[in-house]
Structures are given as structure tokens and as C-alpha cells.
Amino acid sequence: MFQMGSRACMDVHIWGAIEQKQSAIQMEDDKFPSKLVPITYKKPDWRTEEELKQLRNAMSSVQSYRRYSNNLQLLLAKVIRHQRFGRRRVVIKKGHIGNSFYFIYSGVVAVTKDEEGSSAFVDKEPTLIRRGAGFGEVSLLKGVKRNATIVCMEETELLVVDKEDFFAKKLDEVLKKEFEYRFSFYRSLDLLSSWSFQMIESMADHSKTEEFHYGRVIVKDTSDMANIIFMAKGRCDLLHIVDLTTCHSYKKWISQQTEFLKCDKCQFAPAAGTAAGTWSPSPAPNTEWKLGALNRSTCNRLSMTRFPRQAAPLLTPYGEIPKDLGAAVCIKVDSIHQGEIFGLNQYLGPDYLNDKRSMILVSQGAEILRVKRENFDALVDQPTLAKLKKLQNSYPR
Ligand SMILES: Nc1ncnc2c1ncn2[C@@H]1O[C@@H]2COP(=O)(O)O[C@H]2[C@H]1O
């Protein structure tokens, strides 16, 4: 139901591990060194060797820049211009003539169809382009108008390459290769085998490859997706979060652990007046709990488990578990592998048969292409719909 060739399997993950990985990645979010900003406003010939070296070093934190040859990196360091935009600022307007290409040094922008970019702030799943990626190449490469609006979702720093430099430094050749990669990927899919060159080209023009490290969340809630995800490389897992605070057997299990709570190192004192509906194990409030005789692995498991907002601190030998965590585990429902597609369930059967449970899609090290459902809907042809119908018959296995 969720993808082509579904393989259901069960596996339990602890949600805390995912969040830990995510925060580690978010810490990379550095700003452009302010002392280098004036250099980017100098004419290329006026930038000294030392200044170029500094610019190159700073830019090497931009993922797409690192992929370029040393020679191209140096040439770009000669021409880039730094620009900072606030939240809601429109950088590119759909339908305008393209004059520049942009790298995102810090921040996030959204791609929209409306000229003002305001839809990005109400869209529950906007198309985002993040730090390290570039945009604005399509109109330059093809000599056409801008195919979308780009609006800043937060304060964003951009490194701008003007059109003349874009071609003079041969950045166009690199970006053409990236386009060809996306095009060949879509062309290789059996599902799209009936599509014309123009249809595949449109898919490649309206998507970007996105890399996700292990543990990063790709889709927070799959119950009503606005995008279709194509898995270009690697794998991601579909996880269902189970809230243990509403689970009777979990509460019972926790209560059973009180038998062993004899050690001074680990103590749990439930808060007086714990709110109704949150986890409130017996014995009664204000009675001191002792989490003794818990072996190291049990403590580690508990420390990764999330505890309800209202609960009092749980002390373990490794420190206090944050109060605002809730108890939950993630159950792996499926894995999506290279060449597979996720988010087609609306084509696979009547709405009432679709699984509406909220799941999350988490990377196990993946490169994806994300296409807005409305773009796919506008292109999809009868042979493709027929193939999708057949997929419906093959589920559940
Ligand atoms: N779906 C999409 N995902 C990511 N980037 C996009 C998408 N659609 C358009 N873009 C980018 O938005 C830019 C708008 O200006 P261009 O048409 O020059 O180039 C376009 C692409 O770089």
C-alpha cells in the first residue's frame, strides 16, 4: 500500500536514538564568517590569493560546492557574492527572467507556484531547499523564465553567481550533469516507461536530489502526504510511533519494575497531581520510587525512552532523564529501497482502504527525489495509472 513491492516486517526502534542523531546534524548550521562578507563585494581581480583561500575554506562547508573540482572551486571563490535575506523575502519570482544562480550557505528556502511565495507558510509539506544545495539553474540552462518562486523560510544566507560567471566558469556543465542524473533516474523507472522526453524533463526540472544522513526524518507524518518520494540511492524505513503512555501493558510492566527499585542511584518520584491521561503509575503520588537492581542495559533503555511531560525527574546513574519526554517506541513497518517509490497510495485503491495511521519516514542513509503530487498528477498518463492499479491487486501479500 505504501510503496511498490511492499515488504512488511516488524522491528522495534527506540525513538530517542533518532532524535539524538537529528540534533547532531542540526548543529552544523553555521553562518558565513562576517569578516569575509566584504571580500565578496570586491571585483574578482581585486580579491587576493589569501582572500580566495579564505573564501574557499568557508564555502567548503557547502555540500554542493565541495563536489566541484578544485579548479572550479577556486574560480567560483573569485566571483561569488554574499547576500542575506530575512524570513518571507522572495529571492526568485516565478515567470521572471533568470539572472543568477544561488548556493544556500545557511537557512532554508521554499519552492512555490505563487509569485508571492506566501503559500509556503500555509502548505503543510512545502518543498524546501536547505543549506548546501543550489537553485535557480533551470532558467539559466534553458534560457526560459523562472519555473517557480523561491521564498526564505527563515533568515538565509546565499552565495550568488551571476549569469555571465555561471557560463564563463562552466558551472552550467556541472549543473547539466546533475539534471541528466535526475533525468536518467526517472527514465530508468518501469512505472514511467510510457512517459515522453518532455514529461520526464518536467519531472527533472521540478525536483532536486536530497541527501539524508542516517537517522534523519524525511517525512514527519505520512498520513496525508503532498509529495511523492523517489528513492534514488540507499534506504529509508517507515516507522509507526506507538505512544506507550496510553498502553496498559506498558504501565503494568513499569509497575512490575517497582519490585526491583531498591538502589539509591536510581530514583523516581512521581509528581503530585500528575495530569489525567499522562503516565501515572502506582503507587500513589508522593511515594518515593526506587529504580534499584536495574542492570546497565535496562537503565540505558529507559534513558532512551521518552517520558511524559508531567512526570517527575527520573534519576539514573547517567543523569536525569529530561522531564518533557514522552514514552514511545517506533515499530518498523517497511523499508523503501533504491528505485522504489513512496507516497503513491492514493492511486492504489479507494480512499477508505488507505491506511491513515500516522507514520514517519526515516533515512538509513538515502538520496531521494521529491516531487509535488500535483506536479505528478498533472503529468500522469493512462498506462501509468493502469500499472498503479495492478500494484493495488498485489497488496496485501
Ligand atoms: N520541486 C523543486 N524542488 C527543488 N527545486 C526546485 C523545484 N522546482 C523548481 N526548483 C528550483 O527553483 C528554481 C526557480 O528558478 P529556475 O527555474 O531558474 O530554477 C528552479 C530550480 O532551481
The ligand as a Gaussian input file, in Angstrom:
#p B3LYP/6-31G(d) Opt

LIG

0 1
 N       10.384000      20.915000      -6.995000
 C       11.521000      21.586000      -6.886000
 N       12.426000      21.217000      -5.986000
 C       13.566000      21.900000      -5.837000
 N       13.909000      22.976000      -6.576000
 C       13.041000      23.384000      -7.488000
 C       11.818000      22.722000      -7.717000
 N       11.162000      23.373000      -8.694000
 C       11.947000      24.405000      -9.072000
 N       13.089000      24.407000      -8.356000
 C       14.190000      25.396000      -8.413000
 O       13.557000      26.653000      -8.372000
 C       14.179000      27.448000      -9.341000
 C       13.349000      28.603000      -9.878000
 O       14.146000      29.252000     -10.845000
 P       14.700000      28.401000     -12.074000
 O       13.543000      27.985000     -12.917000
 O       15.802000      29.128000     -12.712000
 O       15.315000      27.087000     -11.384000
 C       14.466000      26.456000     -10.469000
 C       15.002000      25.291000      -9.699000
 O       16.344000      25.503000      -9.382000

